[in-house]
Amino acid sequence: MAPHKKKIEAYLDCVSPYSFLAFSYLSQHKQALEDLNVEIEFIPVFLGGIMASSGNKPPMALAAKSAYSPYDIKRAQKYFGLRFKVPDFFPFLSLLPQRCLTLVKEEYTEQYDALHKACFQALWLDHKDLSKQENMIAVLQGVFGTEQATKILKDSQGPDVKKKLNDVTKHTAETLGAYGCPWFWVHDGKGKAEPFFGSDRFHYMWDFLDLPHQDLELLPAPILGKL
């Protein structure tokens, strides 16, 4: 990255519904951010590895988190205008799609964002279990066609790709301090970088980046007409 450039590094795993919300929001506003000279980079990581490294636990592993989670995800969906249901097979092992994304990011840059979007939609909107090869290759075929999809699926299981995903995940947890997804490492363009966590911290991020935006605002009560 060029020195002193505003940039958002978004560390995502498609198994995370909040990663889906964050990816969709940032994709929707990507052009506006680019117009403000802010670069976005979507980076695949393995959430299971981050959780293990940090000692964090998923919501379903803690009774209080599990009870609260349905309220939170419902509110988030309403706020972002993105409706979906949690699939019956959730949670699932996300290594296969994350490895495919890792490979495509390195070797098929132009199709990377399209595949990332397709993975999120296949999982959260179409309820396709992407830990199964037949489902993952169908997603790949939708972006690349049969021949390339077959090659990508095969190559994604090679040792170099596995190591790359593992190294990035380790860096995210141990160096950037991640304990979940989505995790962001944001450069302010002045030589300073800070972490942000979750899909509901964008107003803090815009403040840090010194971007023009309308913050959360409570409007005054309506004035009722006199009878």
Backbone as CSV, one residue per row, in Angstrom:
resi,resn,N_x,N_y,N_z,CA_x,CA_y,CA_z,C_x,C_y,C_z
1,MET,0.839,-1.198,0.000,0.000,0.000,0.000,0.873,1.246,0.000
2,ALA,0.501,2.246,-0.822,1.248,3.490,-0.860,1.161,4.168,0.501
3,PRO,2.235,4.864,0.919,2.212,5.505,2.235,1.156,6.597,2.309
4,HIS,0.557,6.722,3.500,-0.389,7.799,3.767,-1.569,7.804,2.796
5,LYS,-2.125,6.644,2.588,-3.328,6.508,1.769,-4.469,6.019,2.651
6,LYS,-5.636,6.606,2.479,-6.796,6.140,3.233,-7.234,4.779,2.689
7,LYS,-7.369,3.838,3.588,-7.706,2.486,3.146,-8.462,1.738,4.229
8,ILE,-9.429,0.921,3.792,-10.165,0.024,4.681,-9.818,-1.403,4.301
9,GLU,-9.158,-2.108,5.196,-8.918,-3.539,5.018,-10.035,-4.271,5.761
10,ALA,-10.867,-5.000,5.025,-12.015,-5.702,5.607,-11.736,-7.199,5.625
11,TYR,-11.588,-7.755,6.813,-11.283,-9.178,6.990,-12.591,-9.923,7.240
12,LEU,-12.959,-10.793,6.298,-14.295,-11.381,6.275,-14.247,-12.897,6.154
13,ASP,-15.287,-13.536,6.692,-15.526,-14.967,6.488,-16.995,-15.118,6.132
14,CYS,-17.299,-15.842,5.062,-18.687,-15.940,4.603,-19.588,-16.675,5.588
15,VAL,-19.017,-17.366,6.571,-19.836,-18.023,7.591,-20.450,-17.002,8.549
16,SER,-19.939,-15.793,8.551,-20.404,-14.743,9.459,-21.493,-13.898,8.809
17,PRO,-22.715,-13.867,9.381,-23.764,-13.029,8.801,-23.417,-11.550,8.854
18,TYR,-22.656,-11.153,9.860,-22.269,-9.746,9.963,-21.211,-9.388,8.925
19,SER,-20.421,-10.364,8.497,-19.522,-10.146,7.360,-20.328,-9.910,6.089
20,PHE,-21.429,-10.636,5.927,-22.318,-10.451,4.778,-22.883,-9.035,4.771
21,LEU,-23.346,-8.571,5.930,-23.887,-7.220,6.029,-22.816,-6.176,5.711
22,ALA,-21.626,-6.365,6.263,-20.544,-5.404,6.037,-20.101,-5.397,4.578
23,PHE,-19.959,-6.580,3.988,-19.564,-6.671,2.585,-20.595,-5.974,1.699
24,SER,-21.871,-6.224,1.955,-22.932,-5.628,1.143,-22.936,-4.111,1.272
25,TYR,-22.777,-3.622,2.498,-22.781,-2.173,2.735,-21.589,-1.499,2.060
26,LEU,-20.408,-2.054,2.245,-19.216,-1.451,1.646,-19.232,-1.555,0.124
27,SER,-19.754,-2.659,-0.402,-19.874,-2.797,-1.858,-20.828,-1.749,-2.418
28,GLN,-21.922,-1.511,-1.699,-22.908,-0.519,-2.122,-22.306,0.892,-2.144
29,HIS,-21.401,1.158,-1.216,-20.823,2.497,-1.087,-19.387,2.572,-1.620
30,LYS,-18.982,1.560,-2.361,-17.593,1.508,-2.829,-17.248,2.690,-3.721
31,GLN,-18.132,3.036,-4.649,-17.836,4.148,-5.548,-17.749,5.463,-4.786
32,ALA,-18.663,5.669,-3.840,-18.629,6.897,-3.038,-17.330,6.998,-2.250
33,LEU,-16.877,5.867,-1.708,-15.622,5.867,-0.962,-14.432,6.115,-1.884
34,GLU,-14.459,5.518,-3.068,-13.375,5.761,-4.023,-13.339,7.226,-4.445
35,ASP,-14.519,7.848,-4.586,-14.579,9.270,-4.923,-13.963,10.130,-3.822
36,LEU,-13.974,9.596,-2.592,-13.364,10.281,-1.445,-11.929,9.807,-1.207
37,ASN,-11.384,9.097,-2.198,-9.996,8.611,-2.151,-9.759,7.609,-1.028
38,VAL,-10.749,6.752,-0.802,-10.616,5.676,0.178,-10.631,4.347,-0.571
39,GLU,-9.598,3.560,-0.381,-9.497,2.244,-1.003,-10.103,1.192,-0.081
40,ILE,-10.791,0.206,-0.667,-11.339,-0.913,0.098,-10.687,-2.196,-0.391
41,GLU,-10.275,-3.025,0.551,-9.752,-4.348,0.213,-10.486,-5.392,1.051
42,PHE,-11.163,-6.315,0.384,-11.826,-7.432,1.064,-10.839,-8.589,1.170
43,ILE,-10.630,-9.080,2.377,-9.601,-10.090,2.623,-10.225,-11.309,3.292
44,PRO,-10.144,-12.487,2.668,-10.726,-13.691,3.278,-9.864,-14.218,4.420
45,VAL,-10.527,-14.573,5.510,-9.874,-15.193,6.664,-10.728,-16.368,7.123
46,PHE,-10.174,-17.182,8.007,-10.913,-18.305,8.581,-11.334,-17.932,9.993
47,LEU,-12.624,-17.674,10.166,-13.133,-17.211,11.454,-12.858,-18.212,12.564
48,GLY,-12.952,-19.504,12.254,-12.678,-20.517,13.265,-11.281,-20.385,13.837
49,GLY,-10.314,-20.058,12.989,-8.945,-19.865,13.445,-8.795,-18.627,14.303
50,ILE,-9.495,-17.556,13.938,-9.455,-16.328,14.732,-10.051,-16.564,16.111
51,MET,-11.180,-17.256,16.161,-11.829,-17.533,17.445,-10.924,-18.375,18.332
52,ALA,-10.291,-19.382,17.751,-9.411,-20.257,18.530,-8.207,-19.492,19.054
53,SER,-7.638,-18.629,18.215,-6.453,-17.878,18.615,-6.755,-16.865,19.709
54,SER,-7.918,-16.227,19.621,-8.272,-15.167,20.571,-8.934,-15.688,21.839
55,GLY,-9.422,-16.937,21.802,-10.154,-17.478,22.940,-11.614,-17.071,22.962
56,ASN,-12.076,-16.418,21.894,-13.479,-16.017,21.806,-14.355,-17.232,21.513
57,LYS,-15.651,-17.091,21.766,-16.594,-18.170,21.501,-17.752,-17.639,20.668
58,PRO,-18.298,-18.459,19.762,-19.437,-18.018,18.953,-20.676,-17.850,19.819
59,PRO,-21.656,-17.058,19.357,-22.853,-16.806,20.163,-23.563,-18.065,20.632
60,MET,-23.626,-19.097,19.787,-24.361,-20.297,20.180,-23.671,-21.079,21.296
61,ALA,-22.406,-20.739,21.578,-21.667,-21.434,22.634,-21.884,-20.809,24.008
62,LEU,-22.486,-19.624,24.039,-22.767,-18.938,25.297,-24.256,-18.639,25.366
63,ALA,-24.901,-19.064,26.424,-26.359,-18.970,26.519,-26.859,-17.537,26.376
64,ALA,-26.203,-16.592,27.034,-26.662,-15.203,26.982,-26.520,-14.627,25.573
65,LYS,-25.378,-14.901,24.918,-25.185,-14.447,23.540,-26.198,-15.090,22.604
66,SER,-26.434,-16.375,22.800,-27.357,-17.108,21.943,-28.767,-16.551,22.049
67,ALA,-29.173,-16.167,23.256,-30.517,-15.618,23.465,-30.658,-14.235,22.839
68,TYR,-29.597,-13.453,22.875,-29.649,-12.088,22.358,-29.490,-12.022,20.840
69,SER,-28.761,-12.958,20.266,-28.380,-12.910,18.860,-29.551,-12.730,17.892
70,PRO,-30.693,-13.437,18.061,-31.800,-13.253,17.110,-32.321,-11.819,17.069
71,TYR,-32.339,-11.137,18.217,-32.769,-9.740,18.234,-31.799,-8.872,17.432
72,ASP,-30.519,-9.103,17.660,-29.496,-8.273,17.040,-29.477,-8.443,15.527
73,ILE,-29.533,-9.678,15.051,-29.455,-9.905,13.612,-30.710,-9.396,12.910
74,LYS,-31.863,-9.474,13.584,-33.107,-8.955,13.010,-33.029,-7.436,12.855
75,ARG,-32.515,-6.760,13.869,-32.368,-5.302,13.810,-31.366,-4.894,12.736
76,ALA,-30.273,-5.648,12.641,-29.247,-5.333,11.643,-29.792,-5.500,10.227
77,GLN,-30.566,-6.550,10.007,-31.146,-6.769,8.682,-32.083,-5.628,8.305
78,LYS,-32.878,-5.175,9.262,-33.791,-4.062,8.997,-33.012,-2.798,8.666
79,TYR,-31.962,-2.545,9.419,-31.164,-1.330,9.223,-30.492,-1.330,7.853
80,PHE,-29.921,-2.463,7.459,-29.191,-2.537,6.194,-30.090,-2.881,5.010
81,GLY,-31.366,-3.197,5.266,-32.276,-3.529,4.181,-31.932,-4.819,3.479
82,LEU,-31.465,-5.793,4.258,-31.026,-7.066,3.688,-31.648,-8.193,4.497
83,ARG,-32.648,-8.860,3.929,-33.405,-9.872,4.660,-32.903,-11.270,4.330
84,PHE,-32.653,-12.054,5.344,-32.272,-13.453,5.146,-32.525,-14.229,6.427
85,LYS,-32.581,-15.545,6.285,-32.749,-16.431,7.433,-31.474,-17.235,7.639
86,VAL,-31.228,-17.595,8.879,-30.070,-18.425,9.182,-30.344,-19.836,8.674
87,PRO,-29.469,-20.399,7.841,-29.718,-21.739,7.287,-29.671,-22.820,8.355
88,ASP,-30.367,-23.921,8.079,-30.455,-25.026,9.042,-29.093,-25.638,9.352
89,PHE,-28.157,-25.579,8.401,-26.848,-26.213,8.591,-25.833,-25.290,9.286
90,PHE,-26.255,-24.113,9.681,-25.367,-23.160,10.354,-25.121,-23.573,11.792
91,PRO,-23.869,-23.438,12.295,-22.670,-23.001,11.594,-22.045,-24.137,10.791
92,PHE,-21.246,-23.791,9.817,-20.593,-24.810,8.999,-19.111,-24.472,8.874
93,LEU,-18.311,-25.447,8.468,-16.875,-25.249,8.307,-16.623,-24.488,7.006
94,SER,-16.065,-23.315,7.108,-15.961,-22.419,5.952,-14.618,-22.487,5.231
95,LEU,-13.804,-23.479,5.525,-12.476,-23.545,4.910,-12.529,-23.614,3.386
96,LEU,-13.468,-24.385,2.826,-13.517,-24.543,1.370,-13.777,-23.217,0.659
97,PRO,-14.846,-22.486,0.978,-15.049,-21.211,0.285,-13.957,-20.192,0.572
98,GLN,-13.431,-20.183,1.799,-12.396,-19.198,2.123,-11.098,-19.489,1.374
99,ARG,-10.804,-20.753,1.160,-9.624,-21.098,0.356,-9.834,-20.734,-1.110
100,CYS,-11.027,-20.985,-1.617,-11.317,-20.593,-3.004,-11.188,-19.083,-3.173
101,LEU,-11.707,-18.332,-2.220,-11.605,-16.878,-2.281,-10.151,-16.420,-2.185
102,THR,-9.373,-17.093,-1.352,-7.951,-16.764,-1.220,-7.231,-16.936,-2.554
103,LEU,-7.508,-18.038,-3.233,-6.890,-18.294,-4.535,-7.340,-17.273,-5.573
104,VAL,-8.637,-17.038,-5.643,-9.174,-16.128,-6.656,-8.663,-14.709,-6.432
105,LYS,-8.540,-14.295,-5.193,-8.008,-12.957,-4.893,-6.603,-12.785,-5.455
106,GLU,-5.818,-13.848,-5.416,-4.438,-13.783,-5.886,-4.329,-13.929,-7.406
107,GLU,-5.149,-14.780,-8.001,-4.929,-15.165,-9.396,-6.008,-14.687,-10.369
108,TYR,-7.171,-14.317,-9.873,-8.271,-13.885,-10.752,-8.874,-12.605,-10.174
109,THR,-8.058,-11.570,-10.087,-8.420,-10.353,-9.358,-9.723,-9.733,-9.851
110,GLU,-9.924,-9.715,-11.155,-11.094,-9.031,-11.710,-12.400,-9.704,-11.314
111,GLN,-12.364,-11.009,-11.060,-13.584,-11.733,-10.697,-13.747,-11.912,-9.184
112,TYR,-12.796,-11.388,-8.424,-12.782,-11.662,-6.983,-14.021,-11.129,-6.270
113,ASP,-14.360,-9.876,-6.473,-15.522,-9.306,-5.786,-16.808,-10.026,-6.190
114,ALA,-16.904,-10.402,-7.465,-18.097,-11.118,-7.932,-18.229,-12.466,-7.240
115,LEU,-17.117,-13.172,-7.062,-17.174,-14.459,-6.367,-17.495,-14.267,-4.894
116,HIS,-16.928,-13.240,-4.288,-17.210,-12.975,-2.876,-18.713,-12.749,-2.677
117,LYS,-19.296,-11.936,-3.538,-20.732,-11.675,-3.475,-21.527,-12.954,-3.699
118,ALA,-21.109,-13.757,-4.668,-21.817,-14.999,-4.980,-21.774,-15.977,-3.812
119,CYS,-20.652,-16.036,-3.108,-20.541,-16.931,-1.944,-21.490,-16.500,-0.833
120,PHE,-21.496,-15.213,-0.526,-22.396,-14.719,0.513,-23.854,-14.984,0.150
121,GLN,-24.220,-14.709,-1.093,-25.611,-14.882,-1.503,-26.010,-16.349,-1.530
122,ALA,-25.119,-17.212,-1.999,-25.426,-18.644,-2.040,-25.679,-19.185,-0.641
123,LEU,-24.882,-18.742,0.303,-25.019,-19.222,1.673,-26.234,-18.632,2.372
124,TRP,-26.334,-17.295,2.392,-27.325,-16.633,3.242,-28.682,-16.425,2.573
125,LEU,-28.724,-16.336,1.253,-30.003,-16.153,0.564,-30.542,-17.458,-0.004
126,ASP,-29.658,-18.289,-0.551,-30.084,-19.544,-1.176,-29.889,-20.761,-0.284
127,HIS,-29.253,-20.568,0.857,-29.027,-21.642,1.839,-28.304,-22.845,1.234
128,LYS,-27.202,-22.561,0.550,-26.346,-23.607,0.004,-25.157,-23.811,0.940
129,ASP,-24.960,-25.018,1.377,-23.856,-25.345,2.278,-22.555,-25.384,1.476
130,LEU,-21.749,-24.340,1.609,-20.546,-24.221,0.791,-19.384,-25.051,1.314
131,SER,-19.594,-25.805,2.368,-18.573,-26.776,2.768,-18.630,-28.017,1.883
132,LYS,-19.697,-28.150,1.108,-19.873,-29.278,0.188,-19.364,-28.878,-1.197
133,GLN,-18.516,-29.714,-1.770,-17.868,-29.366,-3.035,-18.862,-29.141,-4.166
134,GLU,-19.959,-29.908,-4.190,-20.916,-29.747,-5.282,-21.591,-28.375,-5.243
135,ASN,-21.758,-27.821,-4.054,-22.338,-26.485,-3.942,-21.309,-25.405,-4.259
136,MET,-20.091,-25.617,-3.806,-19.040,-24.625,-4.051,-18.710,-24.532,-5.530
137,ILE,-18.658,-25.663,-6.212,-18.320,-25.601,-7.637,-19.454,-24.965,-8.439
138,ALA,-20.689,-25.122,-7.975,-21.808,-24.463,-8.654,-21.675,-22.943,-8.559
139,VAL,-21.246,-22.454,-7.411,-21.017,-21.016,-7.250,-19.868,-20.559,-8.147
140,LEU,-18.800,-21.326,-8.171,-17.662,-20.992,-9.029,-18.053,-20.978,-10.503
141,GLN,-18.878,-21.939,-10.917,-19.303,-22.010,-12.313,-20.119,-20.787,-12.706
142,GLY,-20.875,-20.255,-11.774,-21.668,-19.069,-12.061,-20.823,-17.844,-12.363
143,VAL,-19.593,-17.837,-11.886,-18.691,-16.707,-12.104,-17.676,-16.995,-13.203
144,PHE,-17.188,-18.239,-13.287,-16.056,-18.562,-14.150,-16.371,-19.505,-15.305
145,GLY,-17.432,-20.284,-15.222,-17.642,-21.341,-16.191,-17.059,-22.650,-15.679
146,THR,-17.430,-23.749,-16.329,-17.127,-25.085,-15.807,-15.636,-25.388,-15.739
147,GLU,-14.902,-25.112,-16.813,-13.489,-25.499,-16.855,-12.667,-24.767,-15.796
148,GLN,-12.823,-23.454,-15.732,-12.070,-22.684,-14.746,-12.507,-23.025,-13.328
149,ALA,-13.807,-23.234,-13.143,-14.319,-23.553,-11.809,-13.701,-24.836,-11.279
150,THR,-13.603,-25.835,-12.144,-13.005,-27.114,-11.743,-11.548,-26.930,-11.344
151,LYS,-10.823,-26.130,-12.107,-9.410,-25.880,-11.807,-9.256,-25.129,-10.487
152,ILE,-10.081,-24.117,-10.274,-9.992,-23.322,-9.046,-10.288,-24.179,-7.825
153,LEU,-11.320,-25.007,-7.921,-11.668,-25.865,-6.791,-10.513,-26.798,-6.451
154,LYS,-9.893,-27.362,-7.477,-8.759,-28.270,-7.253,-7.554,-27.524,-6.685
155,ASP,-7.210,-26.400,-7.306,-6.022,-25.653,-6.889,-6.173,-25.063,-5.491
156,SER,-7.408,-24.785,-5.093,-7.633,-24.181,-3.772,-7.284,-25.125,-2.632
157,GLN,-7.155,-26.409,-2.934,-6.821,-27.395,-1.903,-5.321,-27.672,-1.828
158,GLY,-4.548,-26.914,-2.605,-3.098,-27.086,-2.585,-2.460,-26.479,-1.345
159,PRO,-1.239,-26.896,-1.022,-0.576,-26.437,0.205,-0.302,-24.938,0.232
160,ASP,-0.033,-24.335,-0.927,0.271,-22.902,-0.949,-0.944,-22.070,-0.549
161,VAL,-2.113,-22.441,-1.058,-3.334,-21.708,-0.728,-3.696,-21.917,0.740
162,LYS,-3.580,-23.142,1.207,-3.870,-23.421,2.617,-2.970,-22.594,3.529
163,LYS,-1.687,-22.516,3.175,-0.741,-21.738,3.983,-1.069,-20.253,3.931
164,LYS,-1.443,-19.760,2.754,-1.778,-18.344,2.607,-2.949,-17.972,3.503
165,LEU,-4.017,-18.756,3.471,-5.178,-18.467,4.311,-4.805,-18.554,5.787
166,ASN,-4.026,-19.552,6.141,-3.602,-19.709,7.532,-2.744,-18.524,7.984
167,ASP,-1.826,-18.088,7.129,-0.942,-16.971,7.482,-1.723,-15.671,7.652
168,VAL,-2.659,-15.414,6.747,-3.461,-14.192,6.842,-4.336,-14.229,8.093
169,THR,-4.923,-15.382,8.369,-5.751,-15.532,9.568,-4.922,-15.305,10.827
170,LYS,-3.738,-15.884,10.862,-2.847,-15.724,12.017,-2.450,-14.265,12.197
171,HIS,-2.124,-13.597,11.094,-1.762,-12.176,11.144,-2.924,-11.337,11.670
172,THR,-4.129,-11.646,11.195,-5.305,-10.884,11.610,-5.543,-11.012,13.106
173,ALA,-5.389,-12.223,13.630,-5.628,-12.456,15.051,-4.478,-11.957,15.920
174,GLU,-3.264,-12.311,15.557,-2.126,-12.061,16.444,-1.524,-10.664,16.294
175,THR,-1.564,-10.113,15.098,-0.973,-8.790,14.872,-2.015,-7.680,14.901
176,LEU,-3.162,-7.929,14.282,-4.204,-6.903,14.211,-5.201,-6.995,15.358
177,GLY,-5.096,-8.039,16.182,-5.926,-8.131,17.383,-7.341,-8.611,17.169
178,ALA,-7.618,-9.260,16.043,-8.989,-9.684,15.745,-9.460,-10.777,16.690
179,TYR,-10.736,-10.709,17.041,-11.375,-11.770,17.824,-12.692,-12.211,17.199
180,GLY,-12.995,-11.702,16.015,-14.216,-12.070,15.309,-14.220,-11.449,13.927
181,CYS,-15.344,-11.597,13.216,-15.530,-11.020,11.881,-16.900,-10.353,11.804
182,PRO,-16.997,-9.254,11.055,-15.952,-8.625,10.260,-14.982,-7.809,11.117
183,TRP,-13.730,-7.885,10.747,-12.687,-7.105,11.416,-12.088,-6.153,10.396
184,PHE,-11.874,-4.919,10.808,-11.355,-3.906,9.892,-10.064,-3.309,10.446
185,TRP,-9.128,-3.098,9.552,-7.916,-2.355,9.880,-7.905,-1.147,8.955
186,VAL,-8.056,0.045,9.544,-8.339,1.243,8.762,-7.183,2.236,8.869
187,HIS,-6.696,2.669,7.708,-5.603,3.635,7.610,-6.194,5.021,7.332
188,ASP,-5.809,6.014,8.144,-6.426,7.339,8.043,-5.783,8.256,7.011
189,GLY,-4.737,7.792,6.328,-4.075,8.623,5.333,-3.043,9.562,5.913
190,LYS,-2.856,9.499,7.233,-1.879,10.366,7.907,-0.824,9.546,8.647
191,GLY,-0.777,8.248,8.329,0.206,7.390,8.969,-0.302,6.637,10.178
192,LYS,-1.592,6.764,10.480,-2.167,6.095,11.647,-3.173,5.047,11.187
193,ALA,-3.218,3.916,11.888,-4.187,2.860,11.582,-4.798,2.358,12.879
194,GLU,-6.091,2.025,12.827,-6.804,1.531,14.002,-7.738,0.391,13.608
195,PRO,-8.050,-0.503,14.581,-8.999,-1.586,14.324,-10.435,-1.143,14.571
196,PHE,-11.351,-1.761,13.835,-12.787,-1.607,14.063,-13.407,-2.993,13.947
197,PHE,-14.431,-3.247,14.744,-15.064,-4.567,14.733,-16.566,-4.430,14.534
198,GLY,-17.115,-5.292,13.684,-18.560,-5.376,13.530,-19.087,-4.567,12.361
199,SER,-20.345,-4.829,12.020,-20.979,-4.163,10.881,-21.733,-2.906,11.289
200,ASP,-21.610,-2.485,12.552,-22.347,-1.314,13.031,-21.414,-0.223,13.544
201,ARG,-20.211,-0.163,12.999,-19.235,0.830,13.455,-18.816,1.782,12.335
202,PHE,-19.592,1.844,11.269,-19.147,2.629,10.122,-19.125,4.124,10.417
203,HIS,-20.030,4.618,11.268,-19.999,6.044,11.601,-18.719,6.394,12.358
204,TYR,-18.236,5.460,13.209,-16.944,5.675,13.859,-15.819,5.673,12.825
205,MET,-15.933,4.793,11.852,-14.915,4.678,10.808,-14.848,5.949,9.971
206,TRP,-16.011,6.500,9.625,-16.035,7.726,8.819,-15.425,8.882,9.603
207,ASP,-15.678,8.933,10.920,-15.043,9.967,11.742,-13.522,9.818,11.719
208,PHE,-13.053,8.593,11.867,-11.613,8.331,11.885,-10.967,8.720,10.557
209,LEU,-11.682,8.471,9.456,-11.175,8.792,8.122,-11.436,10.249,7.730
210,ASP,-12.133,10.975,8.604,-12.465,12.378,8.349,-13.242,12.529,7.042
211,LEU,-14.292,11.701,6.899,-15.137,11.728,5.710,-16.416,12.499,6.000
212,PRO,-16.931,13.235,5.028,-18.205,13.925,5.229,-19.344,12.910,5.317
213,HIS,-20.133,13.003,6.365,-21.254,12.081,6.530,-22.243,12.662,7.523
214,GLN,-23.439,12.143,7.485,-24.469,12.548,8.442,-24.521,11.510,9.545
215,ASP,-24.182,11.917,10.749,-24.126,10.988,11.870,-25.535,10.663,12.349
216,LEU,-25.613,9.681,13.247,-26.892,9.332,13.848,-27.468,10.556,14.553
217,GLU,-28.724,10.840,14.300,-29.329,12.057,14.825,-30.750,11.766,15.282
218,LEU,-31.065,12.216,16.492,-32.416,12.085,17.022,-33.206,13.323,16.637
219,LEU,-34.315,13.141,15.919,-35.113,14.264,15.454,-36.063,14.736,16.547
220,PRO,-36.419,16.017,16.535,-37.364,16.518,17.544,-38.746,15.917,17.343
221,ALA,-39.513,15.892,18.413,-40.873,15.357,18.343,-41.711,16.216,17.406
222,PRO,-42.617,15.603,16.642,-43.475,16.388,15.742,-44.394,17.314,16.525
223,ILE,-44.633,18.474,15.948,-45.535,19.441,16.584,-46.950,19.144,16.124
224,LEU,-47.805,18.816,17.087,-49.187,18.485,16.758,-49.991,19.753,16.536
225,GLY,-50.846,19.740,15.523,-51.670,20.896,15.242,-52.726,21.128,16.319
226,LYS,-53.034,22.389,16.547,-54.052,22.731,17.544,-55.446,22.495,16.980
227,LEU,-56.345,22.019,17.850,-57.734,21.810,17.438,-58.494,23.123,17.469
